[in-house]
Amino acid sequence: MSRAVILSVLLATLIVVGTSTPVWAAQLDARINPNTETSPFKMNYQKTVFIEYPNGGNLFDELQGKEWSVQGTADSSNPGVQALIAELNRGIANDGSQAQISDLNVSYDFHLKARNINTSIDYRVILQGTLSDYVITDDGQRSLVDLGWRGMSTDKEIVIDGVEINIPINILRDNEPEVYTYFAGTEAEEVLGKHLINADFILEQPLTNWHFLFDPTGINVDAGTFGLDDEIAGFVVSSWTMGESSIREGRQVERVFEAEIMADQLYVVRSVQSTDTANLSTIGFGALDKLDGVEIAGVTPTPPADYMTTSTGDFPVMIVYGMAGLAAVAGIAFFFISSRSLKNETQGQQGIDPNRLVGYQTSASSGGYQTNRGEAHLKDETDYQQTRSVYENTAPQETTTPPPTMANREEAACGCASSAEMGSECDCEMQGSCLCDASCGCSADVCKEHVSSMS
């Protein structure tokens, strides 16, 4: 496979992963305008159920190859939607909030897909509607906005056009009655019986733990050039965001419920629900407070003149600037002290005076070679054996003595003399006969025999 193909696959994978939307259990998105009587909101509920049959069995045979979807939409004119509005408003009132849902549109989508080792059922219900009665008081300078309505939940059965949308096991009861018999009366029925329309965690997480940010874009003179809605002209927008796993908000983990069923084979039912998330904003600057145990926001058109925060809460910006200034001062002090230390250092030769050193020849061993580097040691009485070179050989260095020449021998008319002086082979040896007289002192065997015969 070529490198270009591999890079293309990696790039495509990054694009798919980067653009995919995480599946949240309950996802709230709302913008409250305290200057109007109603404001829109959207709530998304999602859950996935897995039916696992690792060893096959009758349940596998029943579900093999199946795939279907149940979808639908309805508005507030539908009796089922009206019942849902009533249940949600009852829950909001029980939470202590005075706000109410005045209009609601519902869409749902349930999808079953069977595979070789499991079957998945994806549940999704989306509520889009309007809130009313959320303004507690308004004195013209500041509005108190009720924020205690955000836990929109109900544990009742909600039937819209003959489809029950809140209890996950009911979709199996109505569309797969044979599969439902495996779960009825077991722990799996309890797992699949947990209601889908549940945003309790969004209400239980205090707004003081959410991330806060206010956007002053609306008060700019040229805000309209950015395509901003006229309703926020002259105002800032305050936003609270929930869903990050942090020290303040706590560790956010997906909620998994599991049950085993022993029939003809061992089956496992697993319900997976990710952490909740929410984006809540108000037009104007919102300061959080509590009223009779209900969280509220005091909203003004603009922030206080001396108010400066970061996106994570009421942490003064001046403290950040002060910390940065202290870091700058510490850096300047460090360089100043370092500069003075360098100036106070002694200049010139450091270490041992070269006049106290004496050279020592190295690599005296047989087969070694000598260089002009050598070694040095102090002239004092320090034992040199403590610092002797590892290359030094304790054996005495051999001295090559040139062989004695014929000139050092007894003078004779020896034909070998010239050869011996030049260090070449003996002429007598090469000729095979002595070229000298009886006084020849040549060491060649042929000369020795010749001298011996003449004696």
Secondary structure, 3 states (H helix, E strand, C coil): CCHHHHHHHHHHHHHHHHHCCCCCCEEEEEEECCCCCEEEEEEEEEEEEEEECCCCCHHHHHHCCCEEEEEEEECCCCHHHHHHHHHHHHHHHHCCCCCEEEEEEEEEEEEEEECCCEEEEEEEEEEEEEEECCEEEECCCCEEEECCCCCCCCCCCCEECCEECCCHHHHHHHHCHHHHHHHCCCHHHHHHCCCCCCCHHHHHCCHHHCEEEEEHHHHCCCHHHHCCCHHHCCCCEEEEEECCCECCCECCCCEEEEEEEECCCEEEEEEEECCCEEEEEEEEEEEEEEECCEEEEEEECCCCCCCCCECCECCCHHHHHHHHHHHHHHHHHHHHHHHHHHHCCCCCCCCCCHHHEEEECCCCCCCCCCCCCCEEEECCCCCHHHHCCCCCCCCCCCCCCCCCCHHHCCCCCCCCHHHHHHCCCCHHHHHCCCCCCCCCCCCCHHHHHHHHHHC
